[in-house]
């Protein structure tokens, strides 16, 4: 029988993606494990394998289609010789809702009795329609007049013993919604109802003015401009950074680090490499490779920074997995050097070059950029003198590395010149206190200024 091939969720943050291209055509035989398409996710372009066997009967989403929602049908798979349907196969019937939840299906989107979820931004409640009467006292008032309420609001009111007739709905056309029940349970004021014209009252407007950043629409742009549509990667970056900056209490510790000894070590190591790039065993160690190794060694010395905040407690990571920010055409991605404290410089260098190359080509596997316990963002190659980075949740810290510059320094009471780079550690204050952040940065400085210790 005909079955739908659905848009897969290829990363934890993916809600929609771009169907980059089909690798199978209509009429092609498909076996389980065959690569059938390439999907551009919020992180990379990934191959999708078939899980069933059959014939690709109909492609529903063409190459290059953007904004395809996760679990939307993208093609129809049929048995050999079976007639190809004109549209997607019908979805399996949903479980029958409990009697108290009776009502139009469109009214229960995003509202379940198990885990009430906040309304999706931009979503409006459907206009009230006729439905089966609710339980006595929770569907009609004393005079038998219909009370309009969402199915979730009815269930919540019934469970809490709250009469709907005593509430004033804040939804469209006075419809009672979850927020009204929650307000009644708390004994507080209900949300301001909308006027008959559908415009918010003054109280609602005031509440909207104090809404969290990122929830309201951006101000209208009136100047001449060219609109560049958001890519999936850019959308995710915007959402995650907004969440990180608004929910994580950042604080910053900066320190100037002399890197002359590190530069000297780098030069000696690279001098031992074959001069021909095509020769077996060729390598080129960079300052970034040394910084990754130094940060990993520091995390092993000061392990409480290699951690994350959870509601149950601080999760201290056992492995030292370092995420390294890599610029890609659509934004930023952080491939991970796993067990960086246990790897030599040459291994880190080659692994990082491979990860960065595949990141820019959109060919990273999910396990190569998901996870990590600590991040590094290096903008020294752009000549940046200092900057602060935003923490990459759920991690508790990120190190911002600026350019090495010749600066005057005082050594043994004498004025001298040294190559100095400014490093700024951004930390989650829920996990890392000021003294601990300073301790980590001090240990990092000691390792960088005595890089031979990395060889031990």
Secondary structure, 3 states (H helix, E strand, C coil): CCEEEECCCCCCCCCEEEEEEECCCCCCEECCCCEEEEEECCCCEEEEECCCCEEEEEECCCCCEEEEECCCEEEEEECCCCCCCCCCCCCCCCCCCCHHHCCCHHHHCCCCCCCCCCCCCCCCCCCCCCCCCCCCCCCECCCCCECCECHHHHHHHHHHCCCHHHCCCCCHHHCECHHHHHHHHHCCCCCCCECCCCCECHHHHHHHHCCCCCCCCCCCCCCCCCCCCCCHHHHHHHHHHHHHHHHCCEEEEEEEEECHHHHHHHHHHHHCCCCCCCCCCCCCCCHHHHHHHHHHHHHHHCHHHCEEECCCCEEECCCCCEEEEEEECCEEEEEEECCHHHCCHHHHHHHHHHHHHHHHCCCCCHHHCCCCCEEEEECHHHCCCCCCCCCCCCECEEEEECCCEEEEEEECCEEEEEEEEEEEEEEECCCCCHHHHHHHHHHHHHHHHCHHHHHC
